[in-house]
Amino acid sequence: MHSLILGGQKSGKSRLAEQQAAAWLAAAPHHRATLVATAVAGDAEMAARIARHQADRAARVPALATLEAPVDVAGVIARLSTPSHLLVVDCLTLWLTQHLMPLHGPGLDDAAMALETGALLAALQQAGGPVLWVSNEIGLGISPLGSEVRRFLDALGLLHQQIAARCSRVQLMVAGCPLLVKGPA
């Protein structure tokens, strides 16, 4: 069963994903779980955020392994997904950022991005085990003035739709409260 957790910044979406991973690990002694981290530290503040997330996660779910994979999420899913191995991808927003607006060098054009997205969706479709996606819902406000940001918002909204269509469960986090959008309670 694949799942998507959407929410704003500091809405509690990563913590909910950790709780679901902990429940997965507790459900059977042979279960494993890996967090696939897509963040890249471009400055000291982001490095501190990443370190804080890592420390908090280790305290809450010590058995949750972490793998840094800012761009090759499809490859990680293909390599690691099995029926007894939950993959938690945190987060789609940063994965897309690494492709469209990387810290160094130009971002992908639309054709190259479509290939990357296609590979990600194919990996999800072929995954042997559950994948839990975390992403920021940032398209609820006004349309930004810059074309690059509008392109990013459009791409993220479409990616959310494509992932949600392949997930049996979708939740929206609001102020630390999960709202069921799709799937079983």
PyMOL commands that set and color helices and strands:
alter all, ss='L'
color gray80, all
select helices_A, chain A and resi 13-27+44-60+73-80+92-100+110-126+147-165
alter helices_A, ss='H'
color red, helices_A
select strands_A, chain A and resi 3-7+32-37+65-68+85-90+131-136+169-174+177-182
alter strands_A, ss='S'
color yellow, strands_A
deselect
rebuild
show_as cartoon
